[in-house]
């Protein structure tokens, strides 16, 4: 099963997150893709700790959730791509001498041993040539994007797809979905920050290619948990306050922003570290930061990132790239950041 490429007229993207499962079905309608259906199903709430992590459920239970989502959205479970979390995959950029395609296919598994931190026989590999890099006046190296997913992770997703009765075409690291739905063919350098429930993904995309895919565990649930503990309120109430007030100070009461800023600073510091590392290695500065994920909608978040990083920052609106009924416009603007990975994963079949 490949992680790159594909060609169909209708495609489905599925994103199995920590707290919910999202689905998007697209149809290739001339030069612009058409949104046919979309939806989300949430894991059961566990009270103060938030939702039960979906990956703690059995394959059959997750499959049943997807079946429920398919029924609710009336999606056709054909030509399906499932996004694999960055924390379950390994993505890196290798530099290899210029060689033929056949030589490259033979060289990649051998060279991958230098990059992948587990035995090669325990992972499923795929690769794509992302470009060429001049090393001096007369010599070049191939830039090869390597993706490795542990075989046990691949097996689990195949079993989930079987339980959900999906016609699975591919698994794909979610970095590529993010890049596809946000960056497209733009050749500028971007830092994509997807702030999920349990983890934050940082993806550097330059010249239309994923260059860095990094993950760490400061994200939405820690923000909500901090509010819950500080104010001694339920997790659900803390989640609501986070989305209502966010980083905007309010006079006359304890500011939610005072609780959130130390944790948000951990995220911006990590983003800054990744951007500086990339600039140091390539002499290319990040032109724009784009936030996605449900927690990117926290009031004041984009403005705070822009101030801390001194880089223009905006919130992703992936539905803007699709045709859909005008009556859905306001709703999809709100939902958009949460569906960035799902939309990009569905778009895989058209690129």
C-alpha positions in Angstrom: 0.0 0.0 0.0 1.5 3.4 -1.0 1.5 6.6 0.9 1.7 8.8 -2.2 -0.4 9.5 -5.3 -3.8 8.3 -6.6 -6.5 9.1 -9.1 -10.3 8.8 -8.7 -13.3 11.1 -9.2 -14.7 10.6 -5.7 -12.7 10.2 -2.5 -13.1 9.9 1.2 -10.7 11.1 3.9 -10.9 9.7 7.5 -9.1 11.2 10.4 -9.1 9.1 13.6 -8.2 11.5 16.3 -7.8 11.2 20.1 -11.3 12.5 20.9 -13.2 12.2 17.6 -13.3 10.7 14.1 -13.9 13.0 11.1 -14.9 12.1 7.6 -15.0 14.1 4.4 -16.2 13.0 0.9 -15.1 15.0 -2.1 -15.9 14.8 -5.8 -13.7 16.1 -8.5 -16.0 18.7 -10.2 -13.9 20.4 -12.9 -11.0 22.6 -11.7 -12.4 22.7 -8.1 -13.3 19.9 -5.8 -16.9 19.6 -4.5 -17.8 18.9 -0.9 -20.3 16.1 -1.0 -20.6 15.3 2.7 -18.8 15.6 6.0 -19.2 14.7 9.6 -17.7 13.9 13.0 -18.5 11.4 15.8 -17.1 11.9 19.3 -15.8 9.5 21.8 -17.7 9.0 25.0 -17.1 11.6 27.7 -15.3 10.5 30.8 -16.2 13.6 32.9 -13.3 15.4 34.5 -10.7 13.9 32.2 -12.5 14.7 29.0 -13.2 12.1 26.3 -12.1 8.5 26.4 -9.1 8.3 24.0 -10.3 6.6 20.8 -7.2 4.5 20.4 -7.8 2.9 23.8 -10.9 1.3 22.2 -10.8 -2.0 20.3 -10.6 -2.1 16.5 -14.2 -3.3 16.3 -15.4 -0.4 18.5 -13.5 2.2 16.3 -14.9 0.4 13.2 -18.4 0.7 14.7 -17.9 4.5 15.2 -16.9 4.9 11.6 -19.9 2.9 10.4 -22.1 5.2 12.5 -20.4 8.2 10.8 -20.9 6.7 7.4 -24.6 6.1 8.1 -25.1 9.7 9.4 -23.3 11.4 6.5 -24.5 9.0 3.8 -21.0 8.7 2.6 -19.8 6.0 0.1 -17.0 4.1 1.8 -15.0 3.8 -1.4 -11.5 5.1 -2.3 -10.8 5.8 1.3 -7.6 7.3 2.7 -7.0 7.2 6.5 -4.7 9.8 8.1 -2.0 8.3 10.4 -1.0 10.6 13.3 2.5 11.9 13.2 3.2 10.3 16.6 2.5 6.9 14.9 4.7 7.5 11.9 8.2 8.7 11.0 8.9 11.3 8.3 12.3 12.5 7.4 14.2 14.0 4.4 17.2 12.1 3.2 19.9 13.3 0.8 21.2 10.7 -1.7 23.4 10.9 -4.8 21.6 11.3 -8.1 20.7 7.9 -9.4 18.1 6.1 -11.6 14.7 5.1 -10.2 15.7 1.5 -10.0 18.9 2.3 -8.1 16.9 4.6 -5.8 14.4 1.8 -5.0 17.2 -0.4 -4.0 19.1 2.3 -2.0 16.3 3.7 0.1 15.7 0.6 2.3 19.4 0.4 3.0 19.9 4.2 3.6 16.7 4.3 5.8 18.4 2.2 8.4 20.5 5.4 9.2 17.3 7.4 9.9 14.6 5.1 11.2 15.0 4.4 14.9 13.6 0.9 14.8 14.5 -2.2 12.7 13.6 -1.7 9.1 11.9 -5.1 9.0 9.4 -3.7 11.6 8.2 -0.8 9.4 6.4 -0.2 6.1 8.4 2.2 4.0 7.5 4.6 1.2 9.4 7.4 -0.4 9.1 10.3 -2.9 11.7 12.5 -4.6 11.0 16.0 -3.3 13.7 17.8 -5.3 17.4 18.3 -5.9 19.9 20.2 -3.8 23.1 21.8 -5.1 26.1 20.9 -3.0 28.6 22.8 -5.1 28.9 24.3 -8.6 28.8 21.0 -10.5 27.2 18.5 -8.1 23.7 17.8 -6.8 22.0 15.5 -4.3 18.5 14.0 -4.5 16.2 15.1 -1.6 14.1 12.0 -0.8 11.1 12.2 1.5 11.0 9.0 3.5 7.9 7.8 5.4 8.0 4.8 7.8 5.0 3.5 9.7 5.4 0.6 12.1 3.9 -2.7 10.8 1.8 -3.1 13.9 0.2 0.4 13.2 -0.4 -0.5 9.6 -2.0 -3.8 10.7 -4.3 -2.0 13.2 -5.5 0.5 10.6 -6.2 -2.3 8.1 -8.2 -4.1 10.8 -10.2 -0.9 11.6 -10.9 -0.4 7.9 -12.1 -4.0 7.7 -14.4 -3.6 10.7 -15.8 -0.3 9.2 -16.3 -2.0 5.8 -14.1 0.6 4.1 -12.6 0.2 0.6 -9.2 1.4 1.9 -6.8 2.8 -0.8 -4.1 4.2 1.3 -2.7 5.2 4.7 -1.0 8.6 4.9 0.9 10.5 7.5 -1.3 13.5 8.5 1.5 15.9 7.7 0.8 15.4 4.0 -2.9 16.1 4.5 -2.1 19.3 6.3 0.3 20.4 3.6 -2.1 19.6 0.8 -5.1 21.4 2.2 -3.3 24.5 3.5 -0.3 25.0 1.2 -1.3 23.4 -2.1 1.1 24.6 -4.9 2.4 27.6 -3.0 6.2 27.6 -3.1 6.8 29.7 0.0 8.0 28.3 3.3 5.3 27.5 5.8 5.1 26.3 9.4 1.9 24.4 10.0 0.8 24.0 13.6 -2.0 21.6 14.2 -3.1 21.9 17.9 -5.2 18.8 18.6 -6.6 17.4 21.8 -3.6 15.3 23.1 -0.7 16.5 20.9 0.5 19.4 18.7 1.9 18.6 15.2 4.5 21.0 13.6 5.1 20.5 9.9 7.5 22.6 7.9 6.5 22.8 4.2 8.9 24.5 1.7 8.7 24.6 -2.1 5.5 22.6 -1.9 7.2 19.7 0.0 7.1 18.5 3.6 10.5 19.0 5.1 9.9 18.5 8.8 7.2 16.6 10.7 7.4 17.0 14.5 5.0 16.1 17.3 4.9 16.9 21.0 2.4 16.4 23.8 1.3 19.9 24.8 -2.1 20.5 23.3 -5.8 21.2 24.0 -6.5 18.7 26.8 -3.7 20.2 28.9 -5.0 23.7 28.4 -8.5 22.6 29.4 -7.1 20.6 32.3 -5.2 23.6 33.6 -8.4 25.7 33.6 -10.3 23.0 35.3 -7.8 22.6 38.1 -7.2 26.3 38.6 -10.9 27.3 38.8 -12.0 24.0 40.4 -14.6 23.5 37.7 -15.6 20.5 35.5 -13.5 19.6 32.5 -16.4 20.3 30.2 -17.0 23.7 31.7 -13.3 24.4 31.4 -13.3 23.4 27.7 -16.2 25.8 27.1 -14.5 28.7 28.9 -11.3 28.1 26.9 -13.2 28.4 23.6 -15.3 31.4 24.8 -12.6 33.6 26.4 -9.3 32.2 25.3 -6.3 34.5 25.5 -8.3 37.7 25.5 -8.2 39.3 29.0 -11.4 40.3 30.8 -11.5 42.9 33.5 -13.0 42.2 36.9 -12.5 38.4 37.0 -9.7 35.9 36.9 -8.4 35.8 33.4 -8.5 32.5 31.6 -5.5 33.9 29.6 -3.4 34.0 32.8 -3.9 30.2 33.1 -3.4 29.5 29.4 -0.3 31.6 28.5 2.3 29.5 30.2 1.2 26.4 28.3 0.7 28.3 25.0 4.3 29.6 25.5 5.5 25.9 25.6 3.9 25.5 22.1 5.2 28.7 20.7 8.7 28.0 22.1 8.7 24.6 20.4 7.5 26.1 17.1 10.2 28.7 17.3 12.8 26.0 17.9 11.7 24.0 14.9 11.6 27.1 12.6 15.1 28.3 13.8 16.5 24.8 13.2 15.1 24.7 9.7 16.4 28.2 9.0 19.8 27.3 10.3 20.1 24.2 8.1 18.6 25.7 4.9 19.1 29.5 5.2 15.3 29.7 4.5 13.2 31.7 6.9 9.5 30.7 7.5 7.3 33.1 5.6 4.0 32.2 7.3 2.6 30.2 10.2 -0.8 28.6 9.8 -2.7 27.2 12.7 -5.2 24.4 12.5 -7.0 21.9 14.7 -9.9 22.7 17.1 -7.7 24.7 19.5 -6.6 27.1 16.8 -10.0 28.7 17.2 -9.2 29.8 20.7 -9.8 33.5 20.8 -6.6 35.5 20.5 -4.5 32.4 19.6 -3.4 33.5 16.1 -2.6 37.0 17.3 -0.5 35.6 20.2 1.5 33.4 17.9 2.2 36.2 15.5 3.4 38.4 18.4 5.6 35.7 19.9 7.1 34.4 16.7 7.2 37.7 14.7 5.8 35.8 11.7 2.5 36.4 10.0 0.0 33.9 11.4 -3.4 32.9 10.3 -6.0 30.2 11.0 -6.6 27.6 8.3 -9.8 27.6 6.3 -9.6 24.5 4.1 -13.2 24.5 3.1 -12.5 27.7 1.1 -10.8 25.5 -1.5 -14.0 23.5 -2.2 -17.3 24.1 -3.8 -20.2 23.8 -1.4 -23.7 25.4 -0.9 -23.5 29.0 0.2 -25.9 28.2 3.1 -23.0 26.3 4.7 -20.6 29.2 4.6 -20.7 30.4 8.2 -20.8 26.9 9.6 -17.8 25.7 7.6 -15.8 28.8 8.5 -16.2 27.7 12.2 -15.5 24.0 11.5 -12.8 24.6 9.0 -9.6 24.4 11.2 -10.7 21.1 12.7 -11.2 19.5 9.3 -7.8 20.5 7.8 -6.2 17.0 8.0 -9.5 15.3 6.9 -9.9 17.4 3.8 -6.2 17.2 2.8 -6.4 13.4 3.2 -9.4 13.1 0.9 -7.7 15.4 -1.6 -4.8 12.9 -1.9 -6.6 11.1 -4.7 -6.7 14.1 -6.9 -3.0 15.0 -6.7 
